[in-house]
């Protein structure tokens, strides 16, 4: 992993400043190239080919192509074997494979890559610049274009060394507070955008064109359960094996759940020596509380597999001491309190390894979130005969369950998705000032992006597709990338191999989620996934129900973090927030009357972002 920077004009001083801003992403080496119409910078985290020959910016032999690259191409050895028939390689790096793949096949070479990547390639023959991002959006890439200057980087803070307006994007602001993340192409900065996943950008002259080069386009159900299960296992096994390729030590983030355990099981199967695993727990009054349930499960799993296990227990004070730094590394506000835990765990892991594998993605691919389960119940209810539904609705109204009746009537479109994903309008309209709040922004965004072309015939497939393309990329993966790379630690995500993504889209929903009508409230997600990886799961995990990974932040806010958070909330920018309503929300959380963690932490992180990136000149 690395940091990449650049722009379409000549300025050695500016590209050096950009490199300084992203030095944490690649602490092993910093280099740059400055031409008449291009400036490229690179911070190197050496993973494959640690020699001088692997440094970047890297040229092809003819010195006509130059590239800066962040990520890993897991199938680079197969591609190299094909390209060696025509080209002479000087290094053992995957970066050089990209150069010659482009020379051979043009920018459509990205379709051949299995990996996680963001790169910029300058073609001196045509004076064209290409920016590209991997299929699942694991590696970030930001850009600013004003019709003349195209400036890009792995992180927003690097773009800000340029003379770029520091303004809040009003749509991004509303999307953030409604959805609790900022979907592409938006960022919280007006004018700065994310390059979408599975896309490349081409700059020729003053023309910028963005093209999507890969997408899931087959959703028809597979017919044979056992064949699908075997194919899941085959692709997963192959993906983990590929992602163990490294010239630096590799470990595993072990959360205690099914997915990271499956990754560990396959890693152990592929590894001759000891495997290093890393888990995080929380310092709370009763260490056996639910917040540490996964921590203790991970300990059992590590013992089962005989790993070299490292544990970190973090306190509220640890979060307080690092909060400003966490906000700075995130680049944008992020509501998720687990960011701090990942940040501190990554710092510890970096002392032992340069690469970690994680279990991200299985929930979105295989129906692991309760929202899919309850949406599926709604879908099944709506397929009942009209007379049965009318009778059921009447009974529920008599019982005073009008809210349930409304939920059962949710249509299979953005309205149903928002019912599960969005923050309540009644709450947001109180804490956000009327001139700022736009209640329909997220509904319009989701409709245009995911529902304007109709549905897939199975809303739950569409719901998982939405989450995979949006929530997973722009909240979860983005948070993980920023928190790990803050310490120069590379995280790989084998479950998000694009071949597994394509396969998961064709697996029938009822193979992913089991609904027992006699026990309808019991959620059983990721059923076929669990069956496929069964060999890697110790018995103590099979008895566990689905449980999200969360922190004791709501509890800490009422105790150790009360004072520092009150101070931040008191500073909330009055142009955006109603202080009286914010105080009411805060007080109701403190008394336990209402659980308001999401909106409170969203405001805290927004204010810290605003103070560092908008009010101050970093």
HUWO-V237956 format. One record per residue. RES is the residue in one small letter. PSI is psi as a letter, one per 30 degrees, with the letter a starting at -180 (none if undefined). Layout:
RES/PSI, RES/PSI
//
This chain:
x/l, x/a, x/k, x/k, x/l, x/l, x/l, x/h, x/l, x/k, x/j, x/e, x/e, x/e, x/e, x/e, x/e, x/e, x/e, x/e, x/f, x/g, x/e, x/f, x/f, x/i, x/f, x/f, x/k, x/k, x/l, x/l, x/k, x/j, x/a, x/e, x/g, x/k, x/k, x/k, x/l, x/k, x/k, x/k, x/j, x/j, x/e, x/k, x/i, x/f, x/l, x/f, x/f, x/g, x/l, x/l, x/k, x/k, x/l, x/l, x/e, x/f, x/h, x/f, x/k, x/k, x/k, x/k, x/k, x/j, x/a, x/k, x/j, x/f, x/g, x/f, x/e, x/e, x/e, x/e, x/e, x/e, x/f, x/f, x/f, x/f, x/k, x/j, x/k, x/f, x/l, x/g, x/l, x/f, x/e, x/e, x/e, x/e, x/e, x/f, x/e, x/e, x/e, x/e, x/f, x/a, x/f, x/f, x/f, x/f, x/f, x/f, x/k, x/j, x/a, x/k, x/l, x/k, x/l, x/k, x/k, x/k, x/j, x/f, x/e, x/f, x/h, x/k, x/k, x/k, x/k, x/l, x/k, x/l, x/e, x/f, x/h, x/e, x/k, x/l, x/k, x/l, x/l, x/k, x/k, x/g, x/f, x/e, x/k, x/j, x/k, x/l, x/l, x/f, x/k, x/e, x/f, x/e, x/f, x/f, x/f, x/l, x/i, x/k, x/k, x/i, x/k, x/k, x/j, x/e, x/e, x/e, x/e, x/e, x/e, x/e, x/f, x/e, x/f, x/g, x/l, x/j, x/l, x/l, x/g, x/l, x/l, x/f, x/k, x/k, x/f, x/k, x/l, x/k, x/k, x/l, x/l, x/h, x/l, x/l, x/k, x/k, x/j, x/j, x/b, x/g, x/k, x/k, x/k, x/k, x/k, x/k, x/f, x/k, x/l, x/k, x/g, x/j, x/g, x/k, x/k, x/l, x/f, x/j, x/e, x/e, x/e, x/e, x/e, x/e, x/e, x/e, x/e, x/e, x/e, x/e, x/e, x/e, x/e, x/e, x/e, x/e, x/f, x/f, x/j, x/k, x/g, x/l, x/k, x/k, x/a, x/k, x/j, x/j, x/f, x/f, x/a, x/e, x/e, x/f, x/e, x/e, x/e, x/e, x/e, x/e, x/e, x/e, x/e, x/f, x/k, x/e, x/a, x/k, x/k, x/k, x/l, x/k, x/l, x/k, x/a, x/k, x/j, x/l, x/e, x/j, x/f, x/g, x/l, x/f, x/f, x/g, x/e, x/e, x/e, x/e, x/e, x/e, x/e, x/e, x/e, x/e, x/e, x/e, x/f, x/h, x/l, x/j, x/k, x/k, x/k, x/k, x/k, x/l, x/l, x/e, x/e, x/e, x/e, x/e, x/f, x/g, x/e, x/e, x/e, x/e, x/e, x/e, x/f, x/f, x/e, x/l, x/k, x/k, x/f, x/j, x/f, x/f, x/e, x/e, x/e, x/e, x/e, x/e, x/e, x/e, x/e, x/e, x/e, x/f, x/f, x/e, x/l, x/f, x/k, x/k, x/k, x/l, x/g, x/k, x/f, x/e, x/e, x/e, x/e, x/g, x/h, x/f, x/k, x/f, x/e, x/e, x/e, x/e, x/e, x/e, x/e, x/e, x/e, x/e, x/e, x/f, x/f, x/l, x/k, x/e, x/e, x/e, x/e, x/e, x/e, x/e, x/e, x/e, x/e, x/e, x/e, x/e, x/g, x/g, x/h, x/e, x/e, x/e, x/e, x/e, x/e, x/f, x/g, x/k, x/l, x/i, x/a, x/f, x/e, x/e, x/e, x/f, x/e, x/f, x/e, x/l, x/l, x/k, x/e, x/e, x/e, x/e, x/f, x/e, x/f, x/k, x/k, x/e, x/f, x/e, x/k, x/j, x/f, x/g, x/e, x/e, x/e, x/e, x/e, x/e, x/e, x/e, x/e, x/f, x/f, x/f, x/g, x/a, x/l, x/g, x/f, x/j, x/e, x/e, x/e, x/e, x/e, x/e, x/e, x/e, x/e, x/e, x/f, x/d, x/e, x/e, x/e, x/f, x/d, x/e, x/e, x/e, x/e, x/e, x/e, x/e, x/e, x/e, x/f, x/f, x/g, x/h, x/k, x/k, x/k, x/l, x/i, x/f, x/f, x/g, x/k, x/f, x/e, x/e, x/e, x/e, x/e, x/e, x/f, x/g, x/k, x/k, x/e, x/f, x/f, x/e, x/k, x/k, x/j, x/j, x/f, x/f, x/h, x/f, x/f, x/j, x/k, x/j, x/l, x/h, x/e, x/e, x/e, x/e, x/e, x/e, x/g, x/e, x/f, x/f, x/j, x/l, x/e, x/f, x/e, x/f, x/f, x/k, x/l, x/k, x/k, x/l, x/j, x/l, x/l, x/g, x/e, x/e, x/e, x/e, x/f, x/f, x/c, x/e, x/g, x/e, x/e, x/e, x/e, x/e, x/e, x/e, x/e, x/f, x/g, x/k, x/j, x/f, x/f, x/f, x/k, x/j, x/e, x/e, x/e, x/e, x/e, x/e, x/e, x/e, x/e, x/e, x/e, x/e, x/f, x/g, x/e, x/k, x/j, x/g, x/e, x/e, x/e, x/e, x/e, x/e, x/e, x/e, x/e, x/e, x/e, x/e, x/e, x/e, x/e, x/e, x/f, x/e, x/e, x/l, x/j, x/none
//
